[in-house]
Structures are given as C-alpha cells and as structure tokens.
Amino acid sequence: MAYEEARNRLADRLAERYDLDRRVVEAIRAVPRHVFIPEERHGDAYADRPLPIGHDQTISAPHMVAVMADHLDLVEGETVLEIGTGCGYHAAVTAELVGAENVFSVEYVEDLAADARENLQDAGYGDVHVRQGDGREGWPEGAPYDAAYLTCAAPEIPDAILDQTRAGGRVLAPVGDLAQRLVRVDVGADGTERERLGRVRFVSMQ
C-alpha cells in the first residue's frame, strides 16, 4: 500500500508540473517502479530522479520517461521499438500505452537484458519482447514500427532505426555527446522532419 500511495503521489506531481496526456500520467501511476530497481533502492523508487541499476547504467527519472512517452503520442495497438532496455521500466510504461505484446526492446548488456525480462515478468509485462543485441541495428524482424525511441544518447540516430520505422511513424532520441538534445523525427514517405526539443542528459549508447 505504501508503494501504491507513493506512486499515486508521483503521478499527481508529474501531472501538475508537466503538460502530459492523461494516458501517460495513468501509465506512470500503473507501473510499479520499485520492481525494476535493486532492493536496497526501494526507498527511493518513487523519487523523481535517476537511480543506478548496475553496469554503469541508470533507470531514468519518471518525468523523463513520461515526457518521452508524451512526445511520441503513442496509441493502443501501435508497435514500438525501444533501444536500451535497461531494467525494463521504460518498456513497461510504453506497454501500458500500446500493449505489452507490441513493445520490442533491444539491450546491449546481456545481464541487463536477462534482468529486464525477469523484472517485466514480475511486474505483469511478460509479453514485452526483449533481446540482447546491438541497438544500432534495431530489430528488423519486428519492423516496420509505428514509433521508436532510444533511452541512451547517440551522436546521430542510427539509420537502421529510421529505416525500420514506417512512413507516418516517429522516432525520439537523445542526440549528442556532452551536450545532448531530445530530437523527434517524423518519418515520411519522401524523407524526414526533425524537431529539436529540450536539453537532456543520458548515458551514451554502447
């Protein structure tokens, strides 16, 4: 009950501070973030900040997960490619919005991929597809995707991710090295349109 109350307070705070779609707020409210982090960090599970998950990686702050989901305008039933599964939390929030079976997530670190599968299963999102691999190559077998996003920063959005996104789809990624910006790309039949959003700070793509 304490976790549920903390999660409700977190969702309410995000709704007050950010102009988020109601469905995104409810997705944050629904996903048990404490399941995705080490037990010794459970007391901080619903603080709005990143937390370490091992292998020099972090779970993103809830507001960043929510803002990214909001920018992607996700709709139930859409297929989504995630690059950088980490602990699985962001994939779970995405699953709330599109359905777990429609989320395809690639994680470079084998141990993290295994942990994410277990976390997602424990949290009720076992139908999310997780594979270990190089995120730069995407996941061709699931393409084309309606949307794709990176949870790690890249100098440029990999061509494979754009190629695996259908015309009319969109891609969201932190782009840059020391100075990073969130970039949304709308993929069209005749090319792409890019929008530079706010400054962000993510771990770099491996």
Buried (B, 14 or more C-beta within 10 A) or exposed (E): EEBEEBBEEBBEBBBEEEEBBEBBBBBBBBBBBBBBBBEEBBEEBBBEEBBEBBBEBBBBBBBBBBBBBBBBBBEEEBBBBBBBBBBBBBBBBBBBBBBBBBBBBBBBBEEBBEBBBBBBBEBBBBEBBBBBBEBBEBBEEBBBBBBBBBBBBBEEBBEBBBEBBBEEBBBBBBBBEEEBBBBBBBBEEEEBEEEEBEEBEBBEBB
